[in-house]
Amino acid sequence: MAVGLLQRLGFPTGQVAKIVDGHHPDQLHTGSATPKADMLPIDGEDGQGATCRRNVVVAVSGNELDTELVTLACNVAKQKKAAIYVVYGIEVPRKLAIDAEMPDETNAAGEAIERAAQVADQMHLRIVPEIVQSRHFGQSLVDETKAHECALLIVGLPYQSGLGGHFDLGETADYALKNANCRVWLVREDDASNEAPPRVTAFTATCPHLGCTIQLGSTGREFVCPCHRAAFALDGAPASDGEKGEKSHAPRGMDALECRVAQDAAGDWWVEVAYEKFEPGLTSKVRKA
Ligand code: FES
């Protein structure tokens, strides 16, 4: 099912915007010749044939990376005389109808497409804009590459950390990599967090109960003192032993130490800690004389 969206935004008729539920409508057409596989992203020599894939799809999302993506697409397309399809995806939550009006998202899409058109214009190229409203943008992107006989799909990735601090590829890029039958170029954003010092809290390992040495628990999710089983959360707050129902022996949380994060000329971070001792057995933190 496809419903015009660009017209809502005042784009000239004839340009494509659609709402897709399932596969691209063009994919329902049968009988076309199987495209030749390209060994290069776009085969300029054999690209004259009607069945050779030569076009470029670039996914935009409205962030700063779009300029880079569209510029990249234009550079490739210019050399190979390819068409550039700029696609903005609006994912519709299951609780809404697939063709539900989503004005904020649609306006954001219009702005992103407009900016993409301006970037292309500066390079004396025209784009084919598309706003696709669907349940799954990754699937829609893959369908677009097939429908427009594309040799190349360009997808941008904001830098994002998943659980455990590992880079999170995200659903759209992951789906495109697994399912697109053309080249996929991923352009990942810089890790902006590299420029900001990491936030660090340092605690003394001396137990505020009677002064034994606190250790990291076997689960890695708490600190424990082996002497009288005082437990502490990772933020140093005292935690009772819930399983055994015992009240914590710790009269206060772990004692935080003053610390500073510094960076050397090579860009490596380290932590400088001002070590101090505090009186055990008190409910408040009192520096030892
Ligand atoms: S010394 Fe740590 S719990 Fe008693």
Residues whose N, C-alpha, C, O or C-beta is under 5 A from the ligand:
A	BS01	FES	C207 H209 L210 G211 C212 C225 C227 H228 R229 A230 H249
